Amino acid sequence: MKYRLDPGQIEVVDDAVAEILRHQTPAQRVEGVFRCGRRVRNAIEGQLRHSHPDWNERQLADEVVRRLTHAS
């Protein structure tokens, strides 16, 4: 099946991923979203710690939030 993206179609889920999600409970799917969020936060924080070893915990936390929210 060929997929097309248009303004009315937000995303296309791979068939294998869809099959896995069908067998998960809603709680398992939500936990997966939270795990992904933690991984993203940890990756950003790790990059910042490497780039700015002189920053304190508050500066790191503030910058992680800024990046996650695009300073909105």
C-alpha positions in Angstrom: 0.0 0.0 0.0 1.3 3.4 -0.9 1.0 6.2 1.7 0.6 9.8 0.9 0.9 12.8 3.2 -1.5 15.6 2.9 -2.8 18.3 5.3 -5.7 16.0 6.4 -3.3 13.1 7.3 -1.2 13.8 10.3 1.0 10.7 10.3 1.4 7.2 8.9 2.0 4.4 11.3 4.0 1.4 10.1 2.0 -1.8 10.0 4.4 -3.5 12.4 4.1 -0.7 14.9 0.3 -0.6 14.5 0.1 -4.4 15.3 2.2 -3.9 18.5 0.0 -1.0 19.6 -3.2 -3.0 19.0 -2.1 -5.5 21.6 -1.1 -3.0 24.2 -3.5 -1.6 26.8 -4.1 2.1 26.9 -1.9 2.3 30.1 1.0 0.5 28.2 0.7 3.0 25.3 0.8 6.0 27.7 3.8 4.5 29.5 5.5 4.2 26.2 4.9 7.9 25.5 6.4 8.8 28.9 9.4 6.6 28.4 10.1 8.3 25.1 9.7 11.7 26.8 12.3 10.7 29.4 14.7 9.5 26.8 14.4 12.8 24.9 14.9 14.8 28.2 17.9 12.7 29.1 19.5 13.1 25.7 19.1 16.9 25.8 20.5 17.1 29.3 23.4 14.9 28.4 24.3 17.0 25.4 24.0 20.1 27.5 26.2 18.7 30.3 28.8 17.9 27.7 28.7 21.3 26.0 28.4 23.3 29.2 30.3 21.5 32.0 30.3 24.8 34.0 26.5 25.1 34.2 24.8 24.3 37.5 21.7 22.1 37.9 19.3 25.0 37.6 20.8 26.3 34.4 20.7 22.8 32.9 17.1 22.2 34.0 16.0 25.6 32.6 17.7 25.0 29.3 16.1 21.5 29.0 12.7 23.0 29.5 13.4 25.8 27.1 14.4 23.4 24.4 11.5 21.1 25.0 9.0 23.9 24.9 10.8 25.9 22.1 10.7 28.8 24.6 7.0 29.2 24.2 
